Structures are given as structure tokens and as C-alpha cells.
Amino acid sequence: MTRALHSFLAFALIAVVAQRSQAPVDDATRRAVKYLAHEVPRWHADEGCYSCHNNGDAARALMAASATDPAAVGSALADTLKWLADPPAWNRAVVNRGVDNKILARIQFAGALSDAVARGDAPYTALKVAADMVAADQEADGFWRVDTGDNLGSPVTYGAALATAMALKVLVAGNRDAEITPEISRARTWLTGAPQRSVPDAAAVLLGLSPAAKGDAIVGARRRAADKLFAEQDARGGWGPFPTVAAEPFDTALAVLALQTLAAGPGRDRAIASGRAWLRTSQYADGSWPETTRPAGQISYAQSISTTGWCLLALIQQGPGG
């Protein structure tokens, strides 16, 4: 399916009332923050429950944005932060209108909680509880099984590699004594040997395996992932899940975030700048991005919110050298 057709179909998203158009480059971050600051609290207000897309990925993006522009975020996170600080409640909630993947929900909520704790907006004791919950869902081989029939992974469904990378982040953040737990060790081993078949797979390796981690196997896995991302960026600066597939906002955002874990250098810096430029030119006027769905061109509010959260993170999160 062509990018033009994908964009046309995305205009029909029921949750968005105003017609969308391309956003000016210099307005990208401001528009995205404004959009998410409205949408993040709206789900619970309208639906009476919390969702992985609004109160997970999108909330993480607003937390990052509030570091530099707290006025734009305002009170949009207040209700979400209360929810995140009570992990036992996650197991009692109905999430995503009956799409009840508790394992995936725990990873996404715990990821947002870990960012909240890092900002001083939630207690570390809550993160310890959340990390224990996430650890209990780990498979014996070291990964997290979140398969929903979508092996490639999407902004909402993640896929095994990204879910494992995000779960690993939670386990490390929830283990301040710096000891390597068996769960952390198994997750790192699995990510190190995981096949890098797609851009999300390669990005997950860079996001999950710390640049400071020791061992030739980890260094080699990170090098292969970086090489794949450099090689598969298209001429306009974006990434699709595979070289033969048109660039998508989610895949591009993941690649940008993953490359930020590398040391600054001309090649890395150019790739990130080009990726961000592609994201800005693909943004809608209301601040959101076309939802990345598998297959492409579907209409999904949840995927739209999560895609926008990942894209905003890619625009504002800084790695070594920016």
C-alpha cells in the first residue's frame, strides 16, 4: 500500500474531528505536546479506565516534554501519575476496552512508572512492586511473550523484542543495588542472541542492551543492530520495518531513539537529523502522526496515540551529543 493511500485512510480516524494536514517543521514538538496533553487524560475521563496507549507510551512522551516545557503539559499527567503509582491496581483493571493483554499492559505501565520515578513524580517503592510483577511474566528463555498474532510488532503490540527491551529497562530501574538479577541476565542473553529480522528488532537490541554492558557478544549484537539501521534508512530519512517497505512513523521513531544510544559521530548524527526531519514532515497539523499499523493503512485510535508518543520521544529525547 502506498504512503499516499495510507495517509488518506488515516484521515478517517473517528477520534479526530478536525481535518489533518502537514504540520510546519518548526511546530512539530509544540503541536505534538498540545495534542497529547489533551488526549492522555481524556481516555480515563471518557472511558472510566486506563489504557496502555494513553497512559503508557503517550504519558512517557509527555513526561519527557515536561522537562523543558512544563506549562505546555500542565496537569495532563496528574491522573495518570496516581494510576501508575499503584501497580496492584493494574491487575484489577480492564484495559483497552476488553483487549486484555495483562503482560503487555504491565510492561507498558511499568515503563511509564520508571520514567515517573526518575523524574521524582512517583515513589521508588512502587517501581519495585512493578518490577517484580514484570519479572514474574518472563519466559524461561528470557523474553516476554506478548504475541497477539502480530509478530512484527506495532506501537501498541510491541512484539517480543521491543517488549523484552522495555521490560529489561524496568528491571534495571527497579534494582538500584546494581546487582545483576537472574531475570536481567536472562533478558540480556535473549536480546543478545535474538534474530534482527526487522528495524524494530534491531532498535530493540540497541534500546535494551546498555552501551556500558560488558561482553563481546553484547558489543557484537549492538554493532549488528547499528549497522542494520544505518543501512536501511531510506533516501528521505525514514525507516520502514523492512528495506522493501515504505517508511513508517513508528519504525522511524524507534530507529532514531535507538541510534541515540550510540556515541555521537558524523554518521550517527546525520542519520538522527534526517530521521527527525522525516518525522516532522510526516506529522499532521493537529500534532499527531499517521498511525503505524500492521498491515499498513488501518484505522486505529490506540495505534495513533502510541505512534504519536513514540514520535514525540524521538524528537525531544537526547542521547550522547543530542
C-alpha positions in Angstrom: 0.0 0.0 0.0 1.4 3.4 -0.9 2.1 6.2 1.5 -0.5 8.4 -0.2 -3.2 5.8 0.3 -2.1 5.2 3.9 -2.3 9.0 4.7 -5.7 9.2 3.0 -7.1 6.3 5.1 -5.7 7.8 8.3 -7.7 11.0 7.8 -10.8 9.0 8.6 -9.7 8.4 12.2 -13.0 8.8 14.1 -11.5 10.1 17.2 -10.1 13.2 15.4 -12.7 15.8 14.4 -10.6 18.3 12.6 -9.2 17.6 9.2 -5.4 17.0 9.3 -2.7 18.4 7.0 1.1 18.5 7.1 2.5 20.5 10.1 5.2 23.1 9.7 8.6 21.8 10.6 9.2 24.2 13.5 5.9 23.5 15.1 6.3 19.7 15.4 7.1 19.3 19.1 4.7 22.0 20.2 1.9 20.6 18.3 2.6 17.0 19.5 2.7 18.1 23.1 -0.6 20.0 22.8 -2.2 17.1 21.1 -1.1 14.5 23.7 -1.8 16.9 26.7 -5.4 16.8 25.5 -5.6 13.1 24.7 -3.7 11.5 27.6 -6.2 12.4 30.3 -9.2 12.1 28.0 -9.3 8.3 27.8 -9.9 7.8 31.5 -12.3 10.7 31.7 -14.4 9.3 28.8 -14.0 5.5 29.3 -13.5 5.1 33.0 -10.4 3.0 32.7 -6.7 3.4 31.8 -5.0 2.3 28.6 -1.5 1.3 27.5 -1.6 3.8 24.7 -2.8 6.9 26.5 -1.3 6.2 30.0 1.7 4.3 28.9 3.6 5.4 25.8 1.9 8.7 25.4 2.4 9.5 29.1 6.1 8.8 28.8 6.3 11.3 25.9 4.6 14.0 28.0 6.9 13.3 30.9 9.9 13.9 28.6 8.3 17.1 27.2 7.5 18.5 30.7 11.2 18.6 31.5 11.6 21.5 29.1 8.1 22.9 28.8 6.1 22.1 31.9 3.5 24.8 31.1 2.5 23.1 27.9 1.9 19.8 29.7 0.1 21.4 32.6 -2.0 19.0 34.7 -2.4 16.5 31.9 -0.4 13.8 33.8 -1.9 14.3 37.2 -4.4 11.4 37.0 -2.1 9.1 35.1 0.7 9.5 37.8 -1.7 8.5 40.5 -2.7 5.4 38.5 0.9 4.5 37.7 1.9 4.7 41.4 -0.5 1.9 42.3 0.8 -1.2 40.4 -1.5 -3.7 42.2 -4.5 -1.9 40.7 -3.2 -2.7 37.2 -4.2 -6.3 37.6 -7.7 -5.4 38.7 -8.3 -3.0 35.8 -10.0 -3.7 32.4 -7.7 -2.2 29.8 -8.1 -1.2 26.2 -11.8 -1.9 26.0 -11.5 -5.6 26.6 -8.2 -6.1 24.8 -6.8 -7.6 27.9 -3.2 -8.5 27.4 -2.1 -8.1 31.1 1.5 -9.0 30.4 1.9 -6.2 27.8 -0.1 -3.8 29.9 2.2 -4.4 32.9 5.3 -3.7 30.7 3.9 -0.5 29.3 2.6 0.9 32.5 5.8 -0.1 34.3 7.8 1.6 31.6 5.9 4.8 32.2 6.2 4.4 36.0 10.0 4.0 35.7 10.2 7.4 33.9 7.9 8.9 36.6 10.2 7.7 39.3 13.3 9.0 37.5 11.6 12.4 37.5 10.7 12.3 41.1 7.0 12.1 40.4 6.4 8.6 41.8 7.9 6.6 44.7 10.6 4.0 44.1 8.7 1.5 46.2 6.0 1.4 43.6 8.6 0.7 40.9 10.0 -2.2 43.0 6.5 -3.7 43.1 6.0 -3.1 39.3 9.4 -4.7 38.5 8.5 -7.8 40.5 5.3 -8.1 38.5 7.0 -7.7 35.2 9.7 -10.2 36.2 7.1 -12.8 37.1 5.9 -12.7 33.4 9.3 -13.6 31.9 9.6 -16.8 29.9 12.3 -19.3 30.9 14.3 -18.3 27.8 14.5 -14.7 29.0 11.9 -12.9 26.8 8.4 -11.7 27.4 5.7 -13.4 25.3 3.2 -10.7 24.2 2.3 -12.3 20.8 -1.1 -11.1 19.6 -0.7 -12.6 16.2 1.4 -9.6 15.2 5.0 -11.0 15.3 6.5 -7.8 13.7 5.2 -5.6 16.5 3.4 -2.3 16.3 3.2 0.8 18.6 0.6 -0.9 20.7 1.5 -4.6 20.4 5.3 -4.1 20.7 6.4 -7.7 19.6 8.8 -9.9 21.6 12.0 -7.9 21.1 10.7 -4.5 22.0 8.6 -5.9 24.9 11.8 -7.5 26.2 13.8 -4.4 25.8 11.2 -2.3 27.7 10.8 -4.9 30.4 14.6 -5.0 30.9 14.6 -1.3 31.3 12.1 -1.7 34.1 14.0 -4.4 35.8 17.2 -2.4 35.8 15.5 0.7 37.0 13.8 -1.3 39.8 17.1 -2.7 41.0 19.0 0.2 42.5 21.5 -2.0 44.3 23.1 -2.6 40.8 23.3 -6.4 41.2 22.6 -8.4 38.1 19.5 -10.5 38.9 18.8 -13.8 37.1 15.9 -12.1 35.3 18.1 -9.3 34.0 20.8 -11.7 32.9 18.3 -13.9 31.0 16.8 -10.9 29.3 20.2 -9.6 28.2 21.2 -13.1 26.9 18.0 -13.4 24.9 18.3 -9.9 23.4 21.9 -10.5 22.5 21.1 -13.6 20.5 17.7 -12.5 19.1 17.3 -12.5 15.3 17.4 -9.0 13.9 14.9 -9.5 11.1 13.3 -6.1 11.1 14.0 -2.5 12.1 12.0 -2.9 15.4 14.1 -5.9 16.2 17.4 -4.1 15.7 16.2 -1.0 17.5 15.1 -3.1 20.5 18.6 -4.5 20.8 20.1 -1.1 21.0 17.4 0.2 23.4 17.6 -2.9 25.6 21.3 -3.6 25.8 23.1 -0.8 27.6 26.2 0.7 25.8 28.0 0.2 29.1 27.2 -3.5 29.2 30.3 -5.8 29.1 31.0 -8.7 26.8 31.9 -9.3 23.2 28.5 -10.9 22.5 26.6 -7.8 23.6 29.0 -5.4 21.8 28.6 -7.5 18.6 24.8 -7.5 18.9 24.8 -3.8 19.2 27.1 -3.3 16.3 25.0 -5.5 14.1 21.9 -3.6 15.1 23.5 -0.2 14.4 24.8 -1.4 11.0 21.3 -2.6 10.1 19.7 0.7 11.0 22.3 2.7 9.1 22.0 0.5 6.0 18.2 0.5 5.9 17.4 4.3 6.3 15.8 5.4 3.1 16.8 8.4 0.9 14.2 10.7 2.6 15.4 9.9 6.1 12.7 7.4 7.3 12.6 3.7 8.1 10.1 1.1 7.3 10.1 -2.3 9.1 12.0 -3.8 6.1 14.0 -2.1 3.3 11.3 -3.0 0.8 8.5 -1.4 2.8 7.7 2.4 2.8 8.9 4.4 5.8 6.5 4.5 8.8 6.4 6.9 11.8 6.8 4.2 14.4 9.7 2.4 12.8 11.4 5.8 12.1 10.9 6.9 15.7 12.3 3.6 17.1 15.4 3.9 14.8 16.1 7.5 15.9 15.7 6.6 19.6 17.9 3.5 19.2 20.7 5.4 17.3 20.8 7.9 20.2 22.3 5.2 22.4 25.4 5.3 20.2 28.3 7.7 20.7 28.0 11.0 18.8 29.6 11.0 15.4 29.0 12.4 11.9 27.2 9.3 10.5 25.1 8.8 13.6 24.3 12.5 13.9 23.3 12.7 10.2 21.0 9.7 10.4 19.3 11.0 13.5 18.8 14.5 12.0 17.4 13.0 8.8 15.1 10.8 10.7 13.8 13.7 12.8 13.3 15.7 9.6 11.2 12.9 8.1 9.1 12.7 11.2 8.4 16.5 11.1 7.3 16.4 7.5 5.0 13.4 8.1 3.2 15.0 11.1 -0.4 16.1 10.9 -1.4 19.7 11.7 -3.2 18.6 14.9 0.2 17.3 16.3 -0.4 13.6 15.8 1.2 11.2 13.3 -0.4 8.7 10.9 -0.8 5.5 12.9 1.6 2.7 12.1 -0.4 -0.4 11.8 0.3 -4.0 10.7 -0.7 -4.2 7.9 -0.4 -0.6 6.9 -3.3 1.7 6.3 -5.6 0.6 9.0 -7.6 3.0 11.3 -6.8 2.7 15.0 -7.1 5.4 17.7 -4.8 3.3 20.0 -2.1 3.0 17.4 -2.4 6.7 16.6 -1.8 7.7 20.2 1.1 5.3 20.7 2.7 6.2 17.4 2.5 9.9 18.4 4.0 9.2 21.7 7.0 7.4 20.2 7.5 10.1 17.6 7.4 12.9 20.2 10.0 11.0 22.2 12.2 10.7 19.1 12.1 14.4 18.6 12.8 15.5 22.1 14.8 12.7 23.8 18.5 13.4 23.7 21.4 10.8 23.6 25.1 11.4 23.6 25.7 14.6 21.7 22.0 15.3 21.1 
